Amino acid sequence: MKWKVDYDSFVKIELDLQMRNGTLTKSDLEALLKWVKQIELFGPESVQTDFWNDHPLDSEWRGYRSASFSLRGRLLYRVENTRLVVMVVRVTARHNYRK
């Protein structure tokens, strides 16, 4: 099975904004790309490890997962059949996942 990571429409805008204001570093972006590559090669189960601090979310984010790409950086995603959709990218030390 081949996996593809798709991005919600606003994620690229958010990434650009965070790169410009410095909340997302080049190292963070490289880690995000490593995460994407790992999923596309081996599937989403391959990132559901302690290394990525990947875990399911609940409440208003039930059905989504969170993964860490740095000490402060988190991304929220969900799996749709054989399609991985990255919904939100946030860099936060407080884990503020409010929609």
Secondary structure as UniProt FT lines:
FT   STRAND          4..7
FT   TURN            9..10
FT   HELIX           11..21
FT   HELIX           26..42
FT   HELIX           44..47
FT   TURN            50..53
FT   STRAND          55..56
FT   HELIX           59..61
FT   TURN            62..63
FT   STRAND          65..68
FT   STRAND          73..80
FT   TURN            81..82
FT   STRAND          83..91
//
